[in-house]
Amino acid sequence: MRKALAFILILITLPALRAQVAGISSYSVLDMPSSARIAGLGFDFMSVYDDDIVLTLDNPSLISSRTSSQLSAALTTLFTGVKFGSVAYSHNFKHLGAFTFGLQFDSYGKFAGYDESETPMGDFSAGDYVFSIGWGRAIDDNVLIGANFKPIFSQYEEYSAFAFAIDLAATYISNDKSFAATLMGRNIGAQIITFSGTTERLPYELSLAASYKLADAPFRLHFMLNELQKWNLAYDDPLNPTTTTDPFTGAVTKQSDFSRIVDNLFRHVGVGIELRIKQSFYATVGYSYRQMVEMTAAESFNLSGFSFGFGLDVKGFKVAYARNNYHLSQAPNFISVTTSLDRFFR
């Protein structure tokens, strides 16, 4: 238990030494969920005692021998010409422990290049690539720890950059496996090689995820607290200002202190529910208040902030689909496929 407490202390205090601020950062590829199962809840990662490799790429404390020899691949079409994907493989080494090896990429497509006089210079592409090596270990029957080491390479036309990041995670699992909670510091690191001499920050985040399986029911409730390193996640939207002035009377209307506190609190919160029928089918629904208030169009109803997904186990292949309603004009579709390589080499 002392090792686990020391690990959590490092997790919380190490990023503070860099005084990073959420929202003032680059490398958005690091914020993308790596699988449809996670995207179906609208979360960054999940905390659940499971043998699914897709959970380990985002939560290294879940890496164990249970996920050994599994291979997963995921692909998402975000916006026009932009594609995000991931590949992961897990293996348990006899003397070294359990590892997950992964690659995440964000391809921004092709662009037409011009010089300052508008002379065509040919097409060019741009993309971010994240390689990861994850390791997990059980401290005892209830406490798991893990870490991801992530070199990040970016190539935009002739410009390139390199950075590295580390994820540190600690998970508590109840004796009956019905409850799980993970505290994780994500994207702790720095840019080593810059595009043009300006060092960009990584999107560091301290988050807590938890889940609880209802007794005698096929439901698991999921809960997440995001961006714990920063209280104020609100910003002044000029299209939806919190302070307004009546043009005729000059009366000023402001958001109350209580309303501002409640608004900020719920911007940190994500909730979801997972229905599982045996091991062959699951369905998820998630909701993010922050995504809703940031992406809702004025005087227009839409489902921004809501996400859903489902998964099937078909002859040894786990196929998952999710849809996340980012905003009115775009709801990306996530697709993941997972299988165990042991079934091919028996």
Secondary structure, DSSP 8 states (H G I E B T S, - for coil): -HHHHHHHHHHHHTGGGGT--TTS---GGGGS-SSHHHHTTT-S--------GGGTTT-GGG-SGGGTTEEEEEEEE-STT-EEEEEEEEEEETTTEEEEEEEEEEEEEEEEEE-TT--EEEEEEEEEEEEEEEEEEESSSSEEEEEEEEEEEEEETTEEEEEEEEEEEEEEE-TTSSEEEEEEEEEEEEEEE-SSS-------EEEEEEEEE-TTSSEEEEEEE--TT-S------TTS-SSEE-TTT--EE---HHHHHHHHHHHTEEEEEEEEETTTEEEEEEEEHHHHHHH--TT----TTEEEEEEEEETTEEEEEEEE--BTTB--EEEEEEEEGGGG--
